[in-house]
Amino acid sequence: MFKSILVPIDIGHESSWSKIVPVAIQLAKADSSELHFINVVPDFGMSIVGSFFPEGHEKKMIEQAKEELAKIVSGLPLEGIDVHMHVAHGTIYEEVLSAAEKLKSDLIIVTAHRPELSDYLIGPNAARIVRHANQSVFVVRD
């Protein structure tokens, strides 16, 4: 059914992946799918914000994200699954959608917390991914 599954992970918050990873593993094993884990390091946005950080800070953050993602993935029961890890840099939902296209993923599995009033006005990353993805999106509530 699915050949390539993309799972966005916020390495700083286990709640962002603790419920979706078992779902992703189960689906990947059932369909012999590739499983792609992605972490997005947010950019600083405005250059004035970036000026408060030392030169090379973003590069260091990306390297740390790669290490942390590898630690998380290495502790998962992934035997028999073709696993890939990716770290992107930019706007979270845009980078997830871009990765899904580049990787030819046919399913994105995201977690979503219970909506708050601000979520209805601004929209969380999960909602933006659901609205704009060309792929199927499986939303797991925490």
Secondary structure by P-SEA (a helix, b strand, c coil): cccbbbbbbccccccccaaaaaaaaaaaaaacbbbbbbbbccccccaaaaaacccaaaaaaaaaaaaaaaaaaaaccccccbbbbbbbbccaaaaaaaaaaaacccbbbbbbccccccccccccaaaaaaaccccbbbbbcc
